[in-house]
Amino acid sequence: MSSERMVGGTPRSRGEIAAIHGLRRWTTKRRAYIWATAIVVFCGLAALVTTAWRARPALSVRNGVGTIPVGLGVAARGDLRIMIAALGTITPLTTVSVKSQISGRVTQIGFQEGQLVEEGDFLAEIDPRPYTHALRQARGQLMRDKALLENARLDLERYARLVKQNSISRQQLDTQVSLVRQYEGAVEIDEGNVEIAELNLAYCRISAPVSGRVGLRQADLGNYVQAGVESIVVLTQLQPISVVFPIAEDHLPAVMGKIRAGKRLPVTIYDRSGRRGLAEGTLTSLDSQVDPTTGTVKFKAELENRDLSLFPNQFVNARLLVETLHDATVIPTAGVRYGPKGPFAFVVSEDGAARARAIELGPAEGEKMSVLSGLSSGERIVIAGADRLRDGAKVKAVEE
């Protein structure tokens, strides 16, 4: 009986065995479908519960059940400075590359690197001996030509008397007059040569042309320097000093209006972090054209630099005070929100409800901003925790 199987002692046909196996497979698939359906339903319920839980604070506030903790600020009347901030560069008023005006060997150095010097202080000396000898030679030439001129003048006086006596011809007198003039020209040239020699000798002593700080030495003792070629040291004027900073061309009308009115606009310099003030000065000039690549104009202010804290080419933050608004409504910048219709603020009423109110903003200074309309002095606004608020929500001040 190859086509039959024995189950529990009872023979079964092949058709019955196939039906039993099909029933088992259908039962397994049904169980898997039931489990998958149960998992999907569970995930959906979990998501619904999570959404409802997250929406619970807003719903409770809307129903007046709970309050939202927020930080509050107060709109106040005060002065607000309109300032233009820019990144500036410290620039010295004068930078001199000290060079020798004559050629020679450096015989003396009279400064220390980084030293502060005053105008006229001794810096270096060029070997003066060749120029001393040249001066003596020029003076000797002058003395000789002066003696010849004096003798020629005496002869001219004698010839003039002899001509009156008809003892000599007129031509001899004219020749003597010409000779006197030649000697006078020679004396004039000699006097110029003496002055040039004296000037060259004075150039042997190199002095500071301005007051300031000397840099690193660029010519050592004993070096031979050419006139106007090698630099001995670079001298930079530090007091006063200037700062150059670019301002957007949009601010030009306001600034130019103040300048034409004769007002001196103050400039304050801060370090790179913008927290520590370094110096104060006054706007002195501006560039004659707008930079087309950046749309800015370079401004220049002069600083006293009393403590010498500013160095040339130092990057600083410059703030130009254009105007001061007096008795303006001022609020913290953190209390300003922006929506599709423009800026607004959550104003807290006496019953503790936060109402969104449109406001018109004016100039800002740091963490303060002026309000042109929409708020009155003394009104409280939300400056922290406004992200969770809805119009009319109840709030509780945790910090004011």
HELIX and SHEET records of a PDB file:
HELIX    1   1 ARG A   14  ARG A   54  1                                  41    
HELIX    2   2 ARG A   56  ARG A   62  1                                   7    
HELIX    3   3 ARG A  129  LYS A  164  1                                  36    
HELIX    4   4 ARG A  170  TYR A  203  1                                  34    
HELIX    5   5 GLU A  249  HIS A  251  5                                   3    
HELIX    6   6 LEU A  252  ARG A  260  1                                   9    
HELIX    7   7 THR A  333  GLY A  335  5                                   3    
HELIX    8   8 ALA A  386  ARG A  388  5                                   3    
SHEET    1   A 2 ARG A   5  VAL A   7  0                                        
SHEET    2   A 2 THR A  10  ARG A  12 -1                                        
SHEET    1   B 6 ARG A 337  GLY A 339  0                                        
SHEET    2   B 6 GLY A 342  VAL A 348 -1                                        
SHEET    3   B 6 ALA A 353  ALA A 358 -1                                        
SHEET    4   B 6 ALA A 393  GLU A 399 -1                                        
SHEET    5   B 6 ILE A  68  VAL A  74  1                                        
SHEET    6   B 6 ARG A 380  ALA A 384 -1                                        
SHEET    1   C 8 GLU A 360  GLU A 365  0                                        
SHEET    2   C 8 LYS A 368  SER A 373 -1                                        
SHEET    3   C 8 PHE A 315  PRO A 332 -1                                        
SHEET    4   C 8 ALA A  76  PRO A  92 -1                                        
SHEET    5   C 8 ILE A 241  ALA A 248 -1                                        
SHEET    6   C 8 THR A 296  LEU A 303 -1                                        
SHEET    7   C 8 GLY A 277  LEU A 286 -1                                        
SHEET    8   C 8 PRO A 266  TYR A 270 -1                                        
SHEET    1   D 4 THR A  95  LYS A  99  0                                        
SHEET    2   D 4 SER A 231  THR A 236 -1                                        
SHEET    3   D 4 GLY A 212  VAL A 214 -1                                        
SHEET    4   D 4 LEU A 116  VAL A 117 -1                                        
SHEET    1   E 4 ARG A 205  SER A 207  0                                        
SHEET    2   E 4 PHE A 122  ILE A 126 -1                                        
SHEET    3   E 4 GLY A 104  ILE A 109 -1                                        
SHEET    4   E 4 TYR A 224  VAL A 225 -1                                        
END                                                                             
